[in-house]
């Protein structure tokens, strides 16, 4: 990813044939007990909120924060002491319609949220498109880890739980 950034003046540019940077946010309860996941309609998988940069966005945490806000309705709160990015992942996106197969070089950030706060999924991800059920949901962390999630997402949930548990043990507050 470092080499990709060095060789592309705008690594978030979606027109780069082999792939581009994206930004996503893992939203966890402050104590690490729950994780907010979004059911991606096109990929048929539970994922963390995230996506492509808008023109002019050049920082992964800005992309991730905007995507978290748009896809969940929450006000994004980056974890104050988590590394930035918190995690990175490269994954292949299959060819669809006018897009050839390409890679997403995902910069991932840790956000904290309140499971009691109301959620609002984007209209394109809502029940009108998926009448089978909710597309945005808090899961107990253990429940999420038992699901058939992407290994990179499971890795990130485990890392976040460890960091959040360490913060609780030291009395740090979010």
C-alpha positions as CSV (number, residue, x, y, z in Angstrom):
1,X,0.0,0.0,0.0
2,X,2.9,2.3,0.7
3,X,4.4,1.6,-2.7
4,X,0.9,2.1,-4.3
5,X,0.6,5.5,-2.6
6,X,4.1,6.5,-3.8
7,X,3.4,5.6,-7.4
8,X,-0.1,7.2,-7.7
9,X,-0.5,11.0,-7.0
10,X,-4.1,10.3,-6.0
11,X,-4.4,6.7,-4.6
12,X,-8.1,7.2,-3.9
13,X,-8.8,7.8,-7.6
14,X,-11.4,5.2,-8.7
15,X,-10.2,5.4,-12.3
16,X,-6.9,3.6,-11.5
17,X,-7.4,0.3,-13.3
18,X,-5.8,-2.1,-10.8
19,X,-7.5,-0.6,-7.8
20,X,-7.6,2.3,-5.4
21,X,-7.6,3.3,-1.7
22,X,-10.9,3.2,0.2
23,X,-11.8,4.1,3.8
24,X,-13.8,2.2,6.3
25,X,-14.7,2.4,10.0
26,X,-15.2,-0.3,12.5
27,X,-17.8,1.0,15.0
28,X,-17.6,-0.7,18.4
29,X,-19.3,0.0,21.7
30,X,-16.9,1.8,24.0
31,X,-16.4,-1.3,26.1
32,X,-15.8,-3.6,23.1
33,X,-19.0,-5.6,23.8
34,X,-20.8,-4.9,20.5
35,X,-20.0,-4.1,16.9
36,X,-22.1,-2.3,14.3
37,X,-22.3,-4.1,11.0
38,X,-23.9,-3.2,7.7
39,X,-25.3,-5.9,5.3
40,X,-23.9,-5.1,1.9
41,X,-26.6,-5.7,-0.6
42,X,-24.3,-6.3,-3.7
43,X,-21.8,-8.5,-1.9
44,X,-24.3,-10.3,0.3
45,X,-22.0,-10.0,3.4
46,X,-22.0,-8.2,6.7
47,X,-19.2,-5.6,6.7
48,X,-18.1,-2.5,8.5
49,X,-19.3,0.8,7.0
50,X,-17.0,2.2,4.4
51,X,-16.4,3.0,0.7
52,X,-14.9,5.2,-1.9
53,X,-13.5,8.7,-1.5
54,X,-15.3,11.7,-2.9
55,X,-13.4,14.0,-5.2
56,X,-11.0,16.1,-3.2
57,X,-10.8,13.7,-0.2
58,X,-7.2,12.7,0.4
59,X,-7.2,11.3,4.0
60,X,-8.5,7.8,4.8
61,X,-9.9,8.9,8.2
62,X,-12.0,11.5,6.4
63,X,-13.3,9.0,4.0
64,X,-14.1,6.5,6.7
65,X,-15.8,9.1,8.9
66,X,-18.0,10.4,6.1
67,X,-18.9,6.8,5.2
68,X,-19.8,5.9,8.8
69,X,-22.0,9.0,9.1
70,X,-23.7,8.4,5.8
71,X,-24.3,4.7,6.2
72,X,-25.3,4.7,9.9
73,X,-26.6,8.1,10.8
74,X,-24.1,8.2,13.8
75,X,-21.8,11.1,14.4
76,X,-18.4,9.4,13.9
77,X,-16.1,9.5,16.9
78,X,-12.6,8.2,16.2
79,X,-11.2,6.3,19.1
80,X,-8.8,8.8,20.7
81,X,-5.7,6.5,21.2
82,X,-6.2,3.8,18.5
83,X,-3.5,3.8,15.7
84,X,-4.5,5.6,12.5
85,X,-5.1,3.7,10.5
86,X,-6.2,1.0,12.9
87,X,-5.9,-1.7,10.3
88,X,-5.3,-2.1,6.6
89,X,-6.6,-4.7,4.2
90,X,-6.3,-5.4,0.5
91,X,-9.2,-7.3,-1.1
92,X,-10.4,-8.1,-4.6
93,X,-13.7,-6.7,-5.8
94,X,-15.3,-8.9,-8.4
95,X,-16.2,-7.5,-11.9
96,X,-19.7,-5.9,-12.1
97,X,-21.5,-4.2,-14.9
98,X,-19.0,-1.5,-16.1
99,X,-16.4,-2.1,-13.4
100,X,-13.6,-4.6,-14.1
101,X,-12.3,-6.7,-11.2
102,X,-10.0,-4.5,-9.1
103,X,-8.5,-4.2,-5.6
104,X,-9.6,-2.1,-2.7
105,X,-6.7,-1.0,-0.6
106,X,-8.7,-0.3,2.5
107,X,-7.6,2.1,5.3
108,X,-9.6,1.1,8.4
109,X,-10.2,3.2,11.4
110,X,-11.7,2.4,14.9
111,X,-14.8,4.4,15.9
112,X,-16.7,4.2,19.1
113,X,-20.5,4.4,19.2
114,X,-23.4,4.0,21.6
115,X,-25.6,0.9,20.8
116,X,-28.5,2.9,22.2
117,X,-28.2,5.7,19.7
118,X,-30.7,5.5,16.8
119,X,-29.4,4.3,13.5
120,X,-30.3,5.4,10.0
121,X,-29.2,3.3,7.0
122,X,-28.7,4.9,3.6
123,X,-31.8,4.8,1.4
124,X,-30.0,2.6,-1.0
125,X,-29.3,0.0,1.7
126,X,-32.7,0.1,3.4
127,X,-35.7,-2.2,3.6
128,X,-37.1,-1.0,0.3
129,X,-34.1,-2.7,-1.4
130,X,-33.9,-5.6,1.1
131,X,-37.3,-6.4,2.5
132,X,-35.9,-9.6,4.1
133,X,-34.7,-7.6,7.1
134,X,-32.5,-4.9,8.6
135,X,-29.3,-4.0,6.8
136,X,-27.7,-2.2,9.8
137,X,-27.4,-3.9,13.2
138,X,-25.5,-4.0,16.4
139,X,-24.1,-7.5,17.2
140,X,-22.6,-8.7,20.4
141,X,-18.9,-9.0,19.6
142,X,-18.9,-12.8,20.3
143,X,-21.9,-13.3,18.1
144,X,-20.2,-11.4,15.2
145,X,-17.0,-13.4,15.6
146,X,-19.0,-16.6,15.3
147,X,-20.5,-15.4,12.0
148,X,-19.2,-16.1,8.5
149,X,-17.4,-12.8,8.3
150,X,-14.4,-11.8,6.2
151,X,-11.2,-12.9,8.1
152,X,-9.9,-9.3,7.9
153,X,-13.0,-8.0,9.6
154,X,-12.8,-10.7,12.4
155,X,-9.1,-9.7,12.9
156,X,-10.1,-6.1,13.2
157,X,-12.9,-6.9,15.8
158,X,-10.4,-8.9,17.9
159,X,-7.8,-6.1,17.8
160,X,-10.5,-3.6,18.7
161,X,-11.8,-5.7,21.6
162,X,-8.2,-6.0,23.0
163,X,-7.6,-2.3,22.7
164,X,-10.9,-1.4,24.3
165,X,-10.5,-3.9,27.1
166,X,-7.0,-2.5,27.8
167,X,-8.5,1.0,28.0
168,X,-11.2,-0.2,30.5
169,X,-8.5,-1.8,32.6
170,X,-6.6,1.4,32.9
171,X,-9.7,3.5,33.6
172,X,-9.5,5.4,30.3
173,X,-12.8,6.8,29.2
174,X,-14.1,7.5,25.8
